[in-house]
Amino acid sequence: MKPFEVGKTYKDAAGRDVRIVDDKYQGERLLGIVSSMRSPGGEFIVSYNSNGQSDACCYSLIPEKEKIEGWIRVWKNADGRIHFGDVLTDERAAKNPAITMGGHVLLDVVKVEWEG
């Protein structure tokens, strides 16, 4: 996957929305339409290299962080203490009732999400 895709909206270093409209400008350069902070509804065009860098640093693009999800199994032992299992990336495996943890009772499977 390319770091920046045509049609997607990203943020630049100043927090403005930038919609990528071309990734073949002058060879491999990107063209983005930037939302103006000074003129509501106003826009202007900025050129970027393939890594999202602009000649003016405040216009450089900030890549999206990958969203990662997993599932944690929550267990209760015979003493009543709660234990958490490892983060599993396979939802079906996490919810599989055949997977046991010696003498523990499965209370729940919790979905977690984070940016990587």
C-alpha positions as CSV (number, residue, x, y, z in Angstrom):
1,M,0.0,0.0,0.0
2,K,1.2,3.5,-0.8
3,P,1.6,5.9,2.1
4,F,-0.8,8.3,0.4
5,E,-3.7,7.4,-1.9
6,V,-5.6,9.4,-4.4
7,G,-9.1,10.3,-3.1
8,K,-8.2,10.0,0.6
9,T,-8.0,13.0,2.9
10,Y,-5.0,13.5,5.3
11,K,-3.8,16.2,7.6
12,D,-0.8,18.4,7.0
13,A,1.7,19.5,9.6
14,A,-0.4,22.6,10.4
15,G,-3.6,20.4,10.9
16,R,-5.3,21.3,7.6
17,D,-7.3,18.8,5.6
18,V,-5.5,17.7,2.4
19,R,-7.3,15.7,-0.3
20,I,-4.9,13.9,-2.7
21,V,-6.1,14.4,-6.2
22,D,-3.2,13.1,-8.3
23,D,-0.2,10.8,-7.7
24,K,1.5,11.1,-11.1
25,Y,2.1,14.9,-11.3
26,Q,5.4,15.5,-13.0
27,G,6.3,11.8,-12.7
28,E,5.8,10.7,-9.1
29,R,4.7,13.8,-7.3
30,L,1.5,14.1,-5.4
31,L,-1.0,17.0,-5.8
32,G,-3.2,17.8,-2.9
33,I,-6.1,20.3,-2.4
34,V,-5.6,22.0,1.0
35,S,-8.4,23.5,3.0
36,S,-7.6,27.1,3.9
37,M,-7.6,28.0,7.6
38,R,-7.8,31.7,6.7
39,S,-10.6,31.7,4.2
40,P,-13.5,29.4,5.3
41,G,-14.4,27.2,2.3
42,G,-11.2,28.3,0.5
43,E,-8.8,25.8,-0.9
44,F,-5.4,25.8,-2.6
45,I,-3.1,23.3,-4.3
46,V,0.2,22.0,-3.0
47,S,2.7,19.6,-4.6
48,Y,4.4,16.9,-2.6
49,N,7.0,14.3,-3.2
50,S,6.0,10.6,-2.9
51,N,6.7,10.6,0.8
52,G,4.3,13.5,1.4
53,Q,7.0,16.2,1.9
54,S,6.4,19.7,0.5
55,D,8.9,22.4,-0.2
56,A,7.3,24.3,2.7
57,C,7.5,22.2,5.8
58,C,4.1,23.4,7.3
59,Y,2.4,21.7,4.3
60,S,4.0,18.3,4.6
61,L,1.5,15.4,5.0
62,I,1.1,13.4,8.2
63,P,0.7,9.7,7.3
64,E,-2.3,7.8,8.8
65,K,-1.5,5.6,11.6
66,E,-2.5,2.0,11.1
67,K,-5.4,0.9,13.3
68,I,-4.8,-2.5,14.9
69,E,-7.4,-4.6,16.6
70,G,-7.2,-7.6,18.8
71,W,-9.1,-9.5,21.5
72,I,-8.3,-10.2,25.1
73,R,-9.8,-13.1,27.0
74,V,-10.7,-12.3,30.6
75,W,-10.5,-15.2,33.1
76,K,-11.4,-15.7,36.7
77,N,-9.4,-18.2,38.8
78,A,-10.6,-20.4,41.7
79,D,-9.6,-17.7,44.2
80,G,-11.8,-15.2,42.4
81,R,-8.9,-13.2,41.0
82,I,-9.2,-11.8,37.4
83,H,-6.6,-12.6,34.8
84,F,-6.1,-11.3,31.3
85,G,-4.8,-13.4,28.5
86,D,-2.6,-12.3,25.6
87,V,-3.9,-10.1,22.9
88,L,-5.1,-12.3,20.0
89,T,-5.4,-11.0,16.5
90,D,-7.8,-13.8,15.4
91,E,-11.3,-13.1,16.7
92,R,-12.5,-16.7,16.1
93,A,-9.6,-18.1,18.1
94,A,-10.3,-15.7,20.9
95,K,-14.0,-16.6,21.1
96,N,-13.3,-20.4,20.8
97,P,-14.8,-22.0,23.9
98,A,-12.6,-25.0,23.5
99,I,-9.5,-23.0,24.5
100,T,-9.2,-23.2,28.3
101,M,-6.8,-22.0,30.9
102,G,-6.4,-24.7,33.6
103,G,-9.1,-24.2,36.2
104,H,-10.0,-20.7,35.1
105,V,-13.5,-19.6,34.1
106,L,-13.7,-17.5,30.9
107,L,-15.7,-14.4,31.8
108,D,-15.5,-12.4,28.6
109,V,-13.6,-11.7,25.4
110,V,-12.9,-8.0,25.0
111,K,-12.1,-6.2,21.7
112,V,-9.3,-3.7,21.9
113,E,-8.1,-1.2,19.3
114,W,-4.9,0.9,19.1
115,E,-2.8,2.8,16.6
116,G,0.5,1.3,15.5
